Amino acid sequence: MPCRNPPKKPASKPSHPRPRPPQQVRIIGGVWKRSPLPVLDAAGLRPTPDRVRETVFNWIRHLRDGVQGARCLDLFAGSGALGFEAASRGAQEVTLIEAHTPAFKQLEANKAKLGATQVNIIRADALVAAQHMAARGQQFDLIFLDPPYQQGWLERVLPLCERLLAADGLIYAESSRSLDLDALPPGEAVPDWLLPWQVVRADQAGMVFYQLLQRKTVPEILPKIQA
């Protein structure tokens, strides 16, 4: 008996999934506590999670008595979560650098919504902006670095941060690998761009390493340079 082909199912109608609601993060502390910040659905834009931001600002509170009165720079602002968090907690001045036009416009909208007059938003390439600020002699107490991974950004901007960071300042950096020199594999040479820095606080969230850096003293750096 010949085998009959099974009846074909009617073609399904093309699905039209509901658009996802806008992503957002919330400011954790300060005068704008719990205020939501919309996050664009854009490639490479990954806001620092709430839990990580809470940890980082706790570190800062213990190391330098918080951000009250601080001058802050976020070279890869993205959603602005780090910069607006600092402003909410009493930073005197916050400069956000963002090259992506839609993200820049969202930052401007968030600034207007919060009435964040101490926040200055600049549309520019992070490296170019850092070079210009360093040439003008600008300095900051806190610098936030959350660049796209695997593109060599930290290697290029950390040397400029030596001139941009105030004497007792701190740098927050996110990366795809630890920046702690003690965590380097045996036999791996210390990169020149990491020599001036020491990790004073560090943790890991999934595959992301986040850490606070400060300058080493000159005597700690010289032996490694001369070796």
C-alpha positions in Angstrom: 0.0 0.0 0.0 1.6 3.2 -1.1 2.6 5.6 1.8 0.6 8.7 1.7 2.3 12.0 2.4 1.1 13.6 5.6 -1.1 16.6 4.9 0.8 19.9 5.0 0.2 22.2 7.9 -1.2 25.6 6.9 1.5 28.2 6.8 1.8 30.0 10.1 1.1 33.6 10.1 4.2 35.8 10.6 4.6 36.5 14.3 4.8 40.1 15.5 6.2 39.9 19.0 5.5 42.8 21.3 8.2 45.3 21.5 10.3 45.0 24.6 9.6 47.6 27.2 12.5 50.1 27.4 15.3 48.9 29.6 16.2 51.1 32.5 18.4 51.3 35.6 17.7 53.1 38.8 19.8 55.5 40.8 20.6 53.8 44.1 21.4 56.6 46.5 21.3 60.3 47.1 18.8 63.0 46.2 17.5 61.1 43.1 17.4 57.7 44.8 15.1 55.3 42.9 14.8 57.6 39.9 14.7 55.4 36.7 17.1 56.1 33.8 16.0 54.7 30.4 18.7 52.7 28.6 18.8 52.5 24.8 18.8 49.2 23.1 22.1 49.8 21.3 25.1 47.5 20.5 27.7 47.6 23.1 25.7 49.6 25.6 25.7 47.7 28.9 24.9 49.8 32.0 26.8 48.9 35.1 24.3 46.8 37.1 22.7 48.1 40.3 24.5 45.7 42.5 27.9 46.5 41.1 27.3 50.3 41.4 26.2 49.9 45.0 29.4 48.0 45.7 31.6 50.5 43.9 30.1 53.5 45.7 30.5 51.7 49.0 34.2 51.3 48.2 34.5 54.9 47.4 32.7 55.9 50.6 35.3 53.9 52.6 38.3 55.0 50.7 37.7 58.7 50.3 34.6 59.4 52.4 32.2 59.3 49.4 31.8 61.5 46.4 30.6 64.7 48.2 32.2 67.7 46.5 34.1 65.5 44.0 34.9 66.3 40.4 34.0 63.3 38.3 34.7 62.2 34.7 33.0 59.4 32.9 34.8 58.8 29.6 32.4 56.2 28.3 29.1 57.4 29.7 26.6 55.2 27.9 23.4 55.3 30.0 25.1 57.7 32.4 24.3 55.4 35.3 27.7 56.0 37.0 27.8 59.7 36.4 24.2 60.5 37.5 24.8 58.2 40.5 27.8 60.3 41.5 25.8 63.6 41.0 22.9 62.2 43.1 25.3 61.5 45.9 26.7 65.1 46.0 29.5 65.3 43.4 30.3 68.9 42.7 30.9 68.5 39.0 30.3 65.5 36.6 31.5 65.4 33.0 30.0 62.7 30.8 31.7 61.9 27.4 29.6 60.0 24.9 30.3 59.6 21.1 27.1 57.8 20.1 24.5 60.4 19.1 21.3 58.6 20.3 22.9 57.8 23.6 24.1 61.5 23.9 20.6 62.7 23.3 19.2 60.3 26.0 21.8 61.6 28.4 20.6 65.2 27.7 17.0 64.1 28.3 18.0 62.4 31.6 19.9 65.5 32.7 16.8 67.7 32.0 14.5 65.2 33.8 16.6 65.2 36.9 17.5 68.9 36.8 21.2 67.8 37.1 22.8 71.2 36.6 26.2 70.0 37.9 26.3 67.4 35.0 28.1 68.5 31.8 27.6 66.2 28.7 30.0 66.3 25.8 29.5 64.5 22.5 33.1 63.4 21.6 35.4 60.4 21.1 36.7 59.4 24.6 40.4 59.4 23.6 40.2 62.8 21.8 38.3 64.3 24.8 40.8 62.9 27.3 43.7 64.4 25.2 42.1 67.8 25.1 41.3 67.8 28.8 44.8 66.7 29.7 46.3 69.4 27.5 44.1 72.0 29.3 45.3 70.8 32.7 41.9 69.6 33.9 41.9 67.1 36.8 39.3 64.9 38.4 38.9 63.2 41.8 37.1 60.2 40.3 37.3 58.8 36.8 34.9 56.1 35.6 36.1 53.9 32.7 33.6 51.4 31.3 34.7 51.1 27.7 33.8 48.4 25.1 35.8 45.3 25.7 38.5 43.8 23.5 39.2 47.1 21.7 42.2 48.3 23.6 40.6 51.3 25.2 42.1 51.0 28.7 45.6 50.6 27.2 45.1 54.0 25.5 43.2 56.0 28.1 44.9 55.0 31.3 48.2 56.7 30.4 46.2 59.9 29.8 44.5 59.4 33.2 47.8 59.9 34.9 47.5 63.6 34.0 43.7 63.8 34.4 43.5 62.2 37.9 44.0 64.4 41.0 46.9 63.4 43.3 44.6 61.4 45.7 42.1 60.4 43.1 40.5 57.0 42.2 39.7 55.3 38.9 36.9 52.9 38.5 37.5 50.5 35.6 35.5 47.6 34.1 37.3 45.0 32.0 37.1 41.6 30.5 40.1 40.5 32.6 41.5 41.4 36.0 43.8 44.5 36.1 45.4 43.2 39.3 49.1 42.6 38.6 49.1 39.9 41.3 46.6 38.0 39.2 48.7 37.8 36.1 49.6 34.3 34.9 53.1 33.2 35.9 55.7 34.5 33.4 53.4 37.1 31.8 55.1 40.5 31.5 53.4 43.5 33.2 52.0 45.8 30.5 53.6 49.3 30.6 50.2 51.0 30.8 49.5 49.2 34.1 52.8 49.9 35.8 51.8 53.2 37.4 48.6 51.7 38.9 47.6 49.5 41.8 44.2 47.8 42.4 42.8 48.8 45.8 39.4 47.1 45.5 38.3 44.5 43.1 35.5 42.0 42.4 33.9 40.0 39.6 30.3 39.8 38.3 30.0 36.9 35.8 32.7 37.5 33.2 33.1 41.2 34.1 35.9 42.4 36.4 35.5 45.7 38.1 38.1 47.4 40.2 39.2 50.7 41.8 42.7 51.9 40.9 45.0 54.5 42.4 48.5 55.6 41.6 51.5 53.8 43.0 54.1 55.8 44.8 57.2 56.5 42.7 59.5 54.2 44.7 57.1 51.3 43.9 57.2 52.0 40.2 60.9 52.6 39.7 62.2 49.1 40.5 59.9 47.6 37.9 60.8 50.1 35.3 64.5 49.5 35.9 64.3 45.8 36.0 
